[in-house]
Amino acid sequence: MALPESQAATPTEEHTPMEEQKSHIIDGRGDVVLVVGYDTKLRVSSSVLANASEPFANLLLSPNFKEGKQKQDHVSEGTQEPLEVELPEDEPSGMLLLCQLLHHRGPTSVSKLSREELVSIAVLANKYLIRRQFRYMLGEAIIIPAPCQSDHNALFDYHVISYLLESSKLFMTASDYLVRTVKLDDNLLEDYGDSEVWKMMPDKLLGKSNGVK
């Protein structure tokens, strides 16, 4: 899925390693700066995030939330500086990609996203209830490539991605490859079962009912 050139990320945004660049302007007129993790800052539009995600709408616009109340105060006081909103528990590189894609400032082709990046996006899309949008947005990228079809670690990742994005087709495909490749080997499942992402999966799903913690 290619994006129009006017909406694609600038070379600086797309090629600068995340660890070297801690501040990202995704929307130059954005009224909110997300402080993700410890010190990564993303300038974004609250309306873009709120239109895509009910949790973001509640967080950024509802007076029942501290941040939403602060946002209303900013508007009523005519403050020009964007409001900083802290998201200490979220993964910075995943949130950067998620916000870029929602603002149509993401990679020129989502097929260039790595497996690790897809997992990060899927975790956040699940948390912020943007599963449906990203299931279709990433449709091109979440097709299991041939080299991964016999790689049990890759298949575990695609299995988790498909579950978090509620992609039934990908879920069935990944499950089929897993059954044929891993053979429900307890050692392999236990190794992967240590990951925080795998722990998000329901216990009754593949292997977890067979002793994976």
C-alpha positions, 0 to 999 in steps of 0.5 A, spaced: 500 500 500 503 506 497 502 512 500 502 519 495 508 522 495 505 528 499 503 524 505 510 520 505 515 520 511 520 525 510 527 522 509 529 524 516 523 521 519 524 514 515 531 513 515 533 516 522 534 510 527 529 511 533 535 511 538 538 517 535 532 521 534 528 522 540 523 528 537 518 527 531 514 532 528 508 527 525 504 533 524 507 540 524 500 543 527 499 538 532 496 540 538 499 534 542 505 532 544 505 524 546 511 523 551 512 515 550 516 511 554 521 515 558 523 521 553 521 520 546 516 525 543 511 525 538 507 531 536 501 529 533 493 531 532 489 530 537 483 530 532 486 524 528 488 520 534 481 521 537 477 520 530 481 513 530 481 511 537 475 511 542 481 510 548 485 516 545 478 520 544 477 519 552 484 520 554 485 527 550 478 530 549 474 527 555 474 532 561 473 526 565 481 524 564 486 529 567 489 530 560 482 531 557 481 536 562 488 539 561 486 540 553 480 543 554 484 548 559 489 549 554 483 551 548 480 556 553 486 559 555 488 560 548 495 557 549 499 556 543 504 550 545 501 543 544 499 539 550 504 534 553 501 527 554 505 522 558 504 514 555 510 511 559 508 504 558 508 504 551 513 502 546 516 508 542 518 505 536 511 502 535 507 508 537 511 512 532 509 508 526 502 507 529 501 515 529 505 516 522 500 511 519 494 514 522 496 521 520 498 518 513 506 520 514 508 512 514 513 508 510 511 509 503 510 501 503 507 498 509 510 491 506 517 494 508 515 494 515 519 488 519 516 483 523 518 486 530 515 493 527 508 489 526 508 486 532 509 493 536 504 496 532 499 490 533 500 490 540 498 498 540 492 497 535 489 492 540 490 496 546 487 503 543 482 499 539 484 500 532 484 493 530 480 494 524 483 500 521 490 496 522 488 490 519 486 493 513 491 498 513 497 492 514 493 487 509 499 487 504 504 486 510 501 481 514 502 476 509 506 470 511 513 470 506 515 464 504 522 464 508 518 465 514 513 459 513 518 454 516 521 458 521 517 457 528 519 464 531 516 468 525 510 464 525 509 465 533 510 472 531 505 472 525 500 468 530 500 473 535 499 479 530 493 476 527 490 475 534 491 482 536 488 485 529 483 479 529 485 477 522 482 470 522 485 469 515 492 470 517 490 467 524 488 460 521 494 460 516 499 462 521 496 456 526 496 451 520 504 453 519 505 452 526 502 445 527 506 443 521 512 446 523 513 446 531 509 440 532 507 443 539 514 442 541 513 444 549 521 446 549 519 451 543 513 453 546 516 455 553 522 459 550 517 463 546 512 463 552 517 467 556 515 473 551 510 479 554 507 479 547 505 471 548 503 472 555 497 477 552 494 470 548 488 467 552 491 460 555 486 456 551 490 458 545 495 454 541 500 450 546 498 454 552 494 449 555 499 444 555 503 447 560 506 454 557 506 459 562 
